[in-house]
Amino acid sequence: MGSSYEFSTLYVILSWVEGVCLFVLIVDLCWVCCHMGTLLLASISVAYSLGVFLLFAGSYSVIMYTDVYVVVRSFHTDNLWSYEIVYHCCGINGPSDYGNVSQKDTVPVSCYKDQEEKLENLYKRGCIFATDDSWFWFVFSNCYWFAFVLFCANLITHWKLRERLRSF
């Protein structure tokens, strides 16, 4: 989505609408399942808990390992300069990765704001932590679409279950 998050408000609004609809479906499903027994309700609760755990675990692994691999590989192949310019960062963990910060010749010019080699223009943040904002929106949008598909599947199975119970 880039640096201007035009759709961020839309994602928040749609997530709230989806959450309210899902809450209504879960309350209705609990009411239906209470008439049938607690085994179905317990199995549905376990399935949803497992799905939520896997969603968070997958999101965490994407955040933690993808950026680390890209940054470390770029650092060792001397291609980190473009990453440093775009994300306003320096080195893997900070400017100390390049050696003594007080010696200007050890720190590349890409670690400075507007490529001006002044100590006050030096980026203090390491590139490992530089993409937190963009990863948040990437993971948030993917979680939203996963939840939307899950919501649609839940809606279909919910109405199928209600039809079967009415005919039973």
TORZALO-652938 format. One record per residue: residue in three letters; x, y, z of N, C-alpha, C in turn; residue number from 0. Coordinates in nm, 2 decimals. Layout:
// residues N
  residuo    n_c1    n_c2    n_c3   ca_c1   ca_c2   ca_c3    c_c1    c_c2    c_c3  num
      ALA       X       Y       Z       X       Y       Z       X       Y       Z  NUM
...
//
This chain:
// residues 168
  residuo    n_c1    n_c2    n_c3   ca_c1   ca_c2   ca_c3    c_c1    c_c2    c_c3  num
      MET    0.08   -0.12    0.00    0.00    0.00    0.00    0.08    0.13    0.00    0
      GLY    0.21    0.11    0.02    0.30    0.23    0.02    0.30    0.30    0.15    1
      SER    0.35    0.42    0.14    0.36    0.50    0.27    0.23    0.57    0.30    2
      SER    0.15    0.60    0.20    0.02    0.66    0.24   -0.09    0.56    0.24    3
      TYR   -0.14    0.54    0.36   -0.23    0.43    0.39   -0.38    0.48    0.36    4
      GLU   -0.41    0.49    0.23   -0.54    0.54    0.20   -0.66    0.45    0.25    5
      PHE   -0.63    0.32    0.25   -0.74    0.23    0.28   -0.74    0.18    0.43    6
      SER   -0.65    0.24    0.51   -0.65    0.20    0.65   -0.78    0.22    0.72    7
      THR   -0.85    0.33    0.70   -0.98    0.36    0.76   -1.08    0.26    0.71    8
      LEU   -1.08    0.22    0.59   -1.17    0.13    0.53   -1.15   -0.01    0.60    9
      TYR   -1.03   -0.05    0.61   -1.00   -0.18    0.68   -1.05   -0.18    0.82   10
      VAL   -1.03   -0.07    0.89   -1.08   -0.07    1.03   -1.23   -0.07    1.04   11
      ILE   -1.30    0.00    0.95   -1.45    0.00    0.95   -1.50   -0.14    0.91   12
      LEU   -1.44   -0.19    0.80   -1.49   -0.33    0.76   -1.46   -0.43    0.87   13
      SER   -1.35   -0.42    0.94   -1.32   -0.52    1.04   -1.42   -0.51    1.15   14
      TRP   -1.46   -0.39    1.19   -1.56   -0.37    1.30   -1.70   -0.43    1.25   15
      VAL   -1.74   -0.40    1.13   -1.86   -0.45    1.08   -1.86   -0.60    1.08   16
      GLU   -1.75   -0.66    1.03   -1.73   -0.80    1.02   -1.73   -0.86    1.16   17
      GLY   -1.66   -0.80    1.26   -1.66   -0.84    1.39   -1.80   -0.85    1.46   18
      VAL   -1.88   -0.74    1.44   -2.01   -0.74    1.49   -2.10   -0.85    1.43   19
      CYS   -2.09   -0.87    1.30   -2.17   -0.97    1.23   -2.12   -1.11    1.29   20
      LEU   -2.00   -1.13    1.30   -1.95   -1.26    1.35   -1.99   -1.28    1.49   21
      PHE   -1.99   -1.18    1.57   -2.04   -1.19    1.71   -2.19   -1.23    1.72   22
      VAL   -2.27   -1.17    1.63   -2.41   -1.21    1.62   -2.43   -1.35    1.58   23
      LEU   -2.35   -1.40    1.48   -2.35   -1.53    1.44   -2.31   -1.63    1.55   24
      ILE   -2.21   -1.60    1.62   -2.16   -1.68    1.73   -2.26   -1.69    1.84   25
      VAL   -2.33   -1.58    1.88   -2.43   -1.58    1.98   -2.55   -1.67    1.94   26
      ASP   -2.59   -1.65    1.81   -2.70   -1.74    1.76   -2.66   -1.88    1.75   27
      LEU   -2.53   -1.91    1.71   -2.48   -2.05    1.71   -2.48   -2.11    1.84   28
      CYS   -2.44   -2.03    1.94   -2.44   -2.08    2.08   -2.58   -2.12    2.13   29
      TRP   -2.67   -2.03    2.09   -2.81   -2.06    2.13   -2.86   -2.19    2.06   30
      VAL   -2.83   -2.20    1.93   -2.87   -2.32    1.86   -2.80   -2.45    1.92   31
      CYS   -2.67   -2.44    1.95   -2.60   -2.55    2.00   -2.64   -2.59    2.15   32
      CYS   -2.68   -2.49    2.22   -2.72   -2.52    2.36   -2.84   -2.62    2.36   33
      HIS   -2.93   -2.61    2.26   -3.04   -2.70    2.25   -3.00   -2.84    2.21   34
      MET   -2.88   -2.85    2.14   -2.84   -2.98    2.09   -2.74   -3.04    2.19   35
      GLY   -2.68   -2.97    2.28   -2.58   -3.03    2.37   -2.46   -2.94    2.36   36
      THR   -2.37   -2.97    2.46   -2.25   -2.89    2.47   -2.13   -2.94    2.39   37
      LEU   -2.14   -3.06    2.33   -2.03   -3.12    2.26   -2.00   -3.04    2.13   38
      LEU   -2.11   -3.01    2.06   -2.09   -2.93    1.93   -2.04   -2.79    1.96   39
      LEU   -2.09   -2.73    2.07   -2.04   -2.60    2.11   -1.89   -2.61    2.15   40
      ALA   -1.85   -2.71    2.22   -1.71   -2.72    2.26   -1.62   -2.75    2.14   41
      SER   -1.67   -2.83    2.04   -1.58   -2.86    1.92   -1.57   -2.73    1.84   42
      ILE   -1.67   -2.65    1.83   -1.66   -2.53    1.75   -1.57   -2.43    1.82   43
      SER   -1.58   -2.42    1.95   -1.49   -2.33    2.03   -1.34   -2.37    2.01   44
      VAL   -1.32   -2.50    2.01   -1.18   -2.55    1.99   -1.13   -2.52    1.85   45
      ALA   -1.21   -2.54    1.75   -1.18   -2.51    1.61   -1.15   -2.36    1.59   46
      TYR   -1.23   -2.27    1.65   -1.20   -2.13    1.64   -1.08   -2.09    1.71   47
      SER   -1.06   -2.14    1.83   -0.93   -2.11    1.90   -0.81   -2.16    1.83   48
      LEU   -0.81   -2.27    1.77   -0.70   -2.32    1.69   -0.68   -2.23    1.57   49
      GLY   -0.78   -2.19    1.50   -0.77   -2.10    1.39   -0.71   -1.97    1.43   50
      VAL   -0.75   -1.91    1.54   -0.70   -1.78    1.58   -0.55   -1.80    1.62   51
      PHE   -0.51   -1.91    1.69   -0.38   -1.93    1.73   -0.29   -1.95    1.60   52
      LEU   -0.33   -2.02    1.50   -0.26   -2.04    1.38   -0.24   -1.91    1.30   53
      LEU   -0.35   -1.83    1.31   -0.34   -1.70    1.24   -0.23   -1.61    1.30   54
      PHE   -0.23   -1.60    1.44   -0.13   -1.52    1.51    0.01   -1.58    1.49   55
      ALA    0.02   -1.71    1.50    0.15   -1.77    1.48    0.21   -1.75    1.34   56
      GLY    0.13   -1.76    1.24    0.17   -1.74    1.10    0.21   -1.59    1.08   57
      SER    0.13   -1.50    1.14    0.16   -1.36    1.12    0.29   -1.32    1.19   58
      TYR    0.31   -1.38    1.31    0.43   -1.35    1.39    0.56   -1.41    1.31   59
      SER    0.55   -1.53    1.25    0.66   -1.58    1.18    0.69   -1.50    1.06   60
      VAL    0.59   -1.46    0.99    0.62   -1.37    0.87    0.69   -1.25    0.91   61
      ILE    0.64   -1.18    1.02    0.71   -1.06    1.06    0.85   -1.08    1.10   62
      MET    0.87   -1.18    1.18    1.00   -1.20    1.25    1.11   -1.25    1.15   63
      TYR    1.07   -1.34    1.06    1.18   -1.41    0.98    1.20   -1.35    0.84   64
      THR    1.09   -1.30    0.78    1.11   -1.25    0.64    1.20   -1.13    0.64   65
      ASP    1.17   -1.03    0.72    1.25   -0.91    0.73    1.40   -0.94    0.77   66
      VAL    1.41   -1.02    0.87    1.55   -1.06    0.91    1.63   -1.11    0.80   67
      TYR    1.57   -1.20    0.73    1.65   -1.27    0.62    1.69   -1.16    0.51   68
      VAL    1.59   -1.08    0.47    1.62   -0.98    0.37    1.73   -0.88    0.41   69
      VAL    1.72   -0.83    0.54    1.81   -0.73    0.59    1.95   -0.79    0.60   70
      VAL    1.96   -0.91    0.66    2.09   -0.97    0.68    2.16   -1.00    0.55   71
      ARG    2.08   -1.06    0.45    2.14   -1.09    0.32    2.18   -0.96    0.25   72
      SER    2.11   -0.85    0.26    2.15   -0.73    0.20    2.27   -0.67    0.26   73
      PHE    2.28   -0.69    0.40    2.40   -0.63    0.47    2.53   -0.71    0.42   74
      HIS    2.52   -0.84    0.41    2.64   -0.91    0.37    2.67   -0.91    0.22   75
      THR    2.58   -0.86    0.14    2.61   -0.85    0.00    2.63   -0.70   -0.04   76
      ASP    2.64   -0.61    0.06    2.66   -0.47    0.04    2.55   -0.40   -0.04   77
      ASN    2.43   -0.46   -0.03    2.31   -0.40   -0.10    2.22   -0.33    0.00   78
      LEU    2.26   -0.31    0.12    2.17   -0.25    0.22    2.14   -0.10    0.20   79
      TRP    2.23   -0.04    0.12    2.21    0.11    0.10    2.08    0.15    0.05   80
      SER    2.02    0.08   -0.04    1.88    0.12   -0.09    1.78    0.10    0.02   81
      TYR    1.79   -0.01    0.09    1.70   -0.04    0.20    1.71    0.08    0.31   82
      GLU    1.84    0.12    0.34    1.86    0.23    0.43    1.80    0.36    0.39   83
      ILE    1.81    0.39    0.26    1.75    0.51    0.21    1.60    0.51    0.22   84
      VAL    1.54    0.40    0.17    1.39    0.39    0.17    1.33    0.39    0.31   85
      TYR    1.39    0.31    0.40    1.33    0.29    0.53    1.40    0.38    0.64   86
      HIS    1.49    0.47    0.60    1.55    0.56    0.70    1.61    0.49    0.82   87
      CYS    1.70    0.40    0.79    1.76    0.31    0.89    1.91    0.30    0.86   88
      CYS    1.98    0.23    0.95    2.13    0.22    0.93    2.18    0.09    0.99   89
      GLY    2.24    0.00    0.91    2.29   -0.12    0.95    2.18   -0.22    0.98   90
      ILE    2.22   -0.33    1.04    2.12   -0.43    1.09    2.05   -0.39    1.22   91
      ASN    2.14   -0.36    1.32    2.09   -0.32    1.45    2.11   -0.17    1.48   92
      GLY    2.18   -0.10    1.40    2.20    0.04    1.42    2.34    0.08    1.35   93
      PRO    2.38    0.20    1.36    2.50    0.25    1.30    2.63    0.18    1.36   94
      SER    2.62    0.12    1.48    2.74    0.06    1.53    2.78   -0.07    1.46   95
      ASP    2.69   -0.12    1.37    2.73   -0.23    1.29    2.84   -0.20    1.19   96
      TYR    2.86   -0.07    1.16    2.96   -0.03    1.07    3.09    0.00    1.14   97
      GLY    3.10    0.00    1.27    3.22    0.03    1.34    3.20    0.16    1.42   98
      ASN    3.30    0.23    1.44    3.30    0.36    1.52    3.22    0.46    1.45   99
      VAL    3.12    0.51    1.51    3.03    0.61    1.45    3.09    0.74    1.44  100
      SER    3.18    0.78    1.52    3.25    0.91    1.52    3.34    0.92    1.39  101
      GLN    3.38    0.81    1.34    3.46    0.82    1.21    3.37    0.81    1.09  102
      LYS    3.35    0.92    1.02    3.25    0.93    0.91    3.28    0.83    0.80  103
      ASP    3.41    0.79    0.78    3.44    0.70    0.67    3.39    0.56    0.69  104
      THR    3.36    0.52    0.81    3.31    0.38    0.83    3.16    0.37    0.81  105
      VAL    3.08    0.47    0.83    2.94    0.47    0.81    2.91    0.51    0.67  106
      PRO    2.83    0.43    0.59    2.80    0.48    0.46    2.71    0.60    0.45  107
      VAL    2.71    0.67    0.34    2.63    0.79    0.33    2.48    0.76    0.33  108
      SER    2.44    0.64    0.30    2.30    0.61    0.30    2.24    0.60    0.44  109
      CYS    2.32    0.61    0.54    2.28    0.61    0.68    2.24    0.75    0.73  110
      TYR    2.26    0.85    0.65    2.24    0.99    0.69    2.11    1.04    0.62  111
      LYS    2.04    1.12    0.69    1.92    1.19    0.63    1.97    1.28    0.51  112
      ASP    1.90    1.27    0.40    1.94    1.35    0.28    2.08    1.33    0.24  113
      GLN    2.14    1.22    0.28    2.28    1.18    0.25    2.38    1.29    0.28  114
      GLU    2.35    1.37    0.39    2.44    1.47    0.44    2.51    1.41    0.56  115
      GLU    2.64    1.40    0.55    2.72    1.33    0.65    2.75    1.42    0.78  116
      LYS    2.64    1.45    0.85    2.65    1.52    0.98    2.60    1.42    1.08  117
      LEU    2.66    1.43    1.20    2.62    1.34    1.31    2.48    1.35    1.35  118
      GLU    2.42    1.47    1.34    2.28    1.48    1.38    2.18    1.42    1.28  119
      ASN    2.23    1.40    1.15    2.15    1.34    1.05    2.16    1.19    1.04  120
      LEU    2.24    1.13    1.13    2.26    0.98    1.13    2.13    0.91    1.18  121
      TYR    2.09    0.81    1.11    1.97    0.73    1.15    2.02    0.64    1.26  122
      LYS    1.95    0.64    1.37    1.98    0.56    1.49    1.92    0.42    1.49  123
      ARG    1.81    0.41    1.41    1.74    0.28    1.41    1.80    0.18    1.31  124
      GLY    1.81    0.06    1.35    1.85   -0.05    1.27    1.75   -0.09    1.17  125
      CYS    1.79   -0.15    1.05    1.69   -0.19    0.95    1.61   -0.31    0.99  126
      ILE    1.65   -0.38    1.09    1.56   -0.49    1.13    1.43   -0.44    1.18  127
      PHE    1.43   -0.33    1.25    1.31   -0.27    1.31    1.25   -0.16    1.22  128
      ALA    1.30   -0.14    1.10    1.26   -0.02    1.02    1.12   -0.05    0.96  129
      THR    1.09   -0.17    0.93    0.97   -0.20    0.85    0.85   -0.24    0.93  130
      ASP    0.85   -0.21    1.06    0.74   -0.25    1.15    0.61   -0.20    1.10  131
      ASP    0.60   -0.07    1.06    0.48   -0.01    1.02    0.42   -0.08    0.89  132
      SER    0.51   -0.10    0.79    0.46   -0.16    0.67    0.42   -0.30    0.69  133
      TRP    0.49   -0.38    0.78    0.45   -0.52    0.80    0.32   -0.52    0.88  134
      PHE    0.30   -0.42    0.97    0.17   -0.42    1.04    0.06   -0.41    0.94  135
      TRP    0.07   -0.32    0.84   -0.04   -0.31    0.75   -0.05   -0.43    0.65  136
      PHE    0.06   -0.49    0.62    0.06   -0.61    0.53   -0.01   -0.72    0.61  137
      VAL    0.03   -0.74    0.73   -0.03   -0.85    0.81   -0.18   -0.82    0.84  138
      PHE   -0.21   -0.70    0.87   -0.34   -0.66    0.90   -0.44   -0.68    0.79  139
      SER   -0.39   -0.64    0.67   -0.48   -0.66    0.55   -0.50   -0.81    0.52  140
      ASN   -0.39   -0.89    0.53   -0.40   -1.03    0.51   -0.49   -1.10    0.61  141
      CYS   -0.48   -1.06    0.74   -0.57   -1.11    0.84   -0.71   -1.08    0.81  142
      TYR   -0.73   -0.95    0.76   -0.87   -0.91    0.73   -0.93   -1.00    0.62  143
      TRP   -0.85   -1.03    0.52   -0.91   -1.11    0.41   -0.93   -1.25    0.45  144
      PHE   -0.84   -1.31    0.54   -0.85   -1.44    0.59   -0.98   -1.45    0.68  145
      ALA   -1.00   -1.34    0.76   -1.12   -1.34    0.85   -1.25   -1.32    0.76  146
      PHE   -1.24   -1.25    0.65   -1.36   -1.23    0.57   -1.40   -1.37    0.50  147
      VAL   -1.30   -1.44    0.45   -1.33   -1.57    0.40   -1.38   -1.67    0.50  148
      LEU   -1.32   -1.66    0.62   -1.37   -1.74    0.73   -1.52   -1.70    0.77  149
      PHE   -1.54   -1.57    0.77   -1.68   -1.52    0.80   -1.78   -1.58    0.70  150
      CYS   -1.74   -1.57    0.57   -1.83   -1.62    0.46   -1.86   -1.77    0.48  151
      ALA   -1.76   -1.85    0.51   -1.77   -1.99    0.53   -1.86   -2.01    0.65  152
      ASN   -1.84   -1.94    0.76   -1.92   -1.95    0.88   -2.07   -1.92    0.85  153
      LEU   -2.09   -1.81    0.77   -2.23   -1.77    0.74   -2.30   -1.89    0.66  154
      ILE   -2.23   -1.94    0.56   -2.29   -2.05    0.49   -2.32   -2.17    0.57  155
      THR   -2.22   -2.22    0.65   -2.24   -2.33    0.74   -2.35   -2.31    0.85  156
      HIS   -2.35   -2.18    0.89   -2.45   -2.15    0.99   -2.60   -2.16    0.94  157
      TRP   -2.62   -2.11    0.82   -2.76   -2.12    0.76   -2.79   -2.26    0.72  158
      LYS   -2.69   -2.34    0.68   -2.71   -2.48    0.65   -2.75   -2.56    0.78  159
      LEU   -2.68   -2.53    0.89   -2.71   -2.59    1.01   -2.85   -2.56    1.06  160
      ARG   -2.89   -2.43    1.05   -3.02   -2.39    1.09   -3.13   -2.46    1.01  161
      GLU   -3.11   -2.48    0.88   -3.20   -2.55    0.79   -3.22   -2.69    0.83  162
      ARG   -3.10   -2.75    0.86   -3.10   -2.90    0.90   -3.17   -2.91    1.03  163
      LEU   -3.15   -2.82    1.12   -3.22   -2.83    1.26   -3.37   -2.81    1.25  164
      ARG   -3.41   -2.72    1.16   -3.55   -2.70    1.14   -3.62   -2.82    1.08  165
      SER   -3.55   -2.89    0.99   -3.61   -3.00    0.93   -3.60   -3.13    1.02  166
      PHE   -3.52   -3.12    1.12   -3.50   -3.23    1.21   -3.61   -3.24    1.31  167
//
